Amino acid sequence: MDAETPAPLLAVRDLTMRFGGLRAVDTLSFIANRGDITAVIGPNGAGKTTVFNCITGFYRPTSGALVLTHAEGAQFSLERLPGHRIAARAKVARTFQNIRLFAGMTVLENLLVAQHNALMRHTGLGIGAVLGLSGYPRAERAAVATARAWLDRIGLISRADDPAGALPYGAQRRLEIARAMCIEPVMLCLDEPAAGLNPRESEELNHLLLDIRAGGCSILLIEHDMGVVMRISDHIVVLDHGKKIADGTPEQIRNDSAVIAAYLGEGDEGEEPAEAAE
Amino acid sequence: MAARSTGALRDAGLSALVALGIFGVMVGLHTSEGEHGLYLEFKPIAAGVLVALVFFGRLLMVTLRERDRREAYREKRRFAEALTRAGVYVAPVLLAFAVLLPFTGDRFYLDLGVLVMTYVMLGWGLNIVVGLAGLLDLGYVAFYAVGAYSYALLSTTPIHIPGFTIEVFGLVIESVGFTFQLGFWTCLPLSGMLAACWGIMLGFPVLRLRGDYLAIVTLAFGEIIRIVITNWVSLTNGPNGISNIPRPTLFGLSFVGGDGPGTFAGFFGLEPSPTYRVVFLYYLIFGLALLTNWVTLRLRRLPLGRAWEALREDEIACRSLGINITVTKLTAFAIGAMFGGFAGAFFATRQAFISPESFTFIESAIVLSIVVLGGMGSQLGTALAALVMIGGLEMLRYGLAVLGEVSQNETFQAIANELPLFRMLIFGLALVIMMVLRPRGLVSGRTPTVALGESREIAAELVAQGRG
């Protein structure tokens, strides 16, 4: 990369993650450009979720660098930031392979919790808001308006006051994406968002993701559903056994012999490494 | 029908057989001391009565349960809805009752009211940690103790400011030394703050712990505080405790010393009576409890409170949304501890004497069972549970004592005298029964903190209990 070109949104350099003797991710390097939907694909056990967990701060990489650059130039070394700062400062949001909503809270509350940091700034160290002194009510009205706008977009406005745990599966997936978007991320990391969706829901998801990209948020995507990946991705990174085997546009990947071999060839499929860190 | 009753009979018979196996040996055989040493006495009637009780009890239970299950479910549903509707009126009625209680003027009820209110306040304080943030705390009494000892030590230690002379640009400022003592209203917030500090101190090492491990460490913390208080004799006077702790005052008016100048009775020209002090104490703890409740209810509707509940629901999701888990957990510990500290300061000023004996593990257990019994996270439930567990038991004892006196019946009197010994047994039994009937506590649902339309109660099944 020469100094002339602006830094990419996310540059992953020589990322290695080792669990004991296992190299889940092995000197992986790739770039995710601003405004793109970048897909990370690969057979089960290829290390996709591990990469995600490293990017979003749930794992600390054994070695390597993860540099995120905001449009206005601020740079963050994600491998060094504590977990919650990655969402709060670097503005990287994520969803989970097994949905993690706040099941006992309402749909609206879920979206308000996501705006925690923005709202906290208006509480006057908490004391002001408890006494009703600071401008907190106005901030909360704005947060509710944001939440309402997202509920409109994902078609859940009528269920705003229902507990999130009572929603059907597809709606929970959409809500989780909306919740992640409520932190106003620059990059949204989606871990298999289409898993378990029927074709119609999958189609809706495509539209939602393209819509989010149009809104200026870049997307990093892990997905098994090739229909989703090939249709909406701008750029695909293929992993196998923790190593990158291909990198390019959907067209290039479709015709890549190494990818075809990994998917159809010698099927040495292990289990997916541990999901999000406990 | 016939098949069903045969089934019920067989079931009851089996239960009776098990009972026979147990009671036959434990009750039916009795060793007594005779002239030639121990001999075995047979008590077939006692054992028989117990076995028969089990048989008929089981029969009744099975028959009742055999009713149409769907009908039973619908009935239960209706009952729950009625309970929710009634619940709207319960809180105001309870509040009015609490406000009006002192007007009975009865010392017994006042003392009982103060006791119940203390536990209500402790319950509400612990509810922040356990009910909202989902952090199981078995050492809550530690903060109660810190509050009590902070107040006791601060208020009994005279503070001496030595005299000094300063010369600034030729101007001589001279001050004579003076000594003063901190009053109740200064010490109260200080006690709360000190307890909050200890809450944070406990919070740090347990940040990474969950569930059972968290419970054990908090339990140990409670014991550490008590043992330190017991052994640090030079500061706390050890097991002998601290006595002569100053009584609280109302705008400088004291409640002791008859009707002399500066006393409550003297100022208002009233007949001096110790009741005024108890009424004052009652309203004091009532006010403190209401403060706890108000702050908790406010916080629930603020980002911090929502973050606590989100933490209880899913810690990992919280982290992915940029919520600082360390700060969130520590504030829960600190605010919960602060209210425990307030309650402790009140306890010290009410008793005028404290010793480590008042801060044993059993207090933590009682407060925790009040929270669990009331329904974790529910303010009303906690108040009801404290009323039933502390007030109910005391009323039962009192009622039996009165009945014993009236009836001149020795059995009643004996039961009334011995009931306090069985307090924990009754407590445990109530917990077991409650957990079987209403596993999520008296008031189990969760009220949303914000709503676009009509706010609806969230069923307990969906609400996480927190894993520490």
Interface residues (C-beta under 8 A of the other chain):
Chain A: T56 G57 F58 G83 H84 R85 I86 A87 A88 R89 A93 R94 F96 R100 L101 F102 A103 G104 M105 T106 L108 E109 L112 V113 A114 Q115 H116 N117 L119 M120 T123 G126 A129 V130 Y136 E140 V144 R148 I157 A160 D161 D162 P163 G165 A166 R179 A180 I183 A276 A277 E278
Chain B: V295 R298 L299 L302 P303 L304 R306 A307 E309 A310 E313 D314 I316 A317 C318 R319 S320 L321 G322 I323 N324 I325 T331 R446 P448 T449 V450 A451 L452 G453 E454 S455 R456 I458 A459 L462 V463 A464
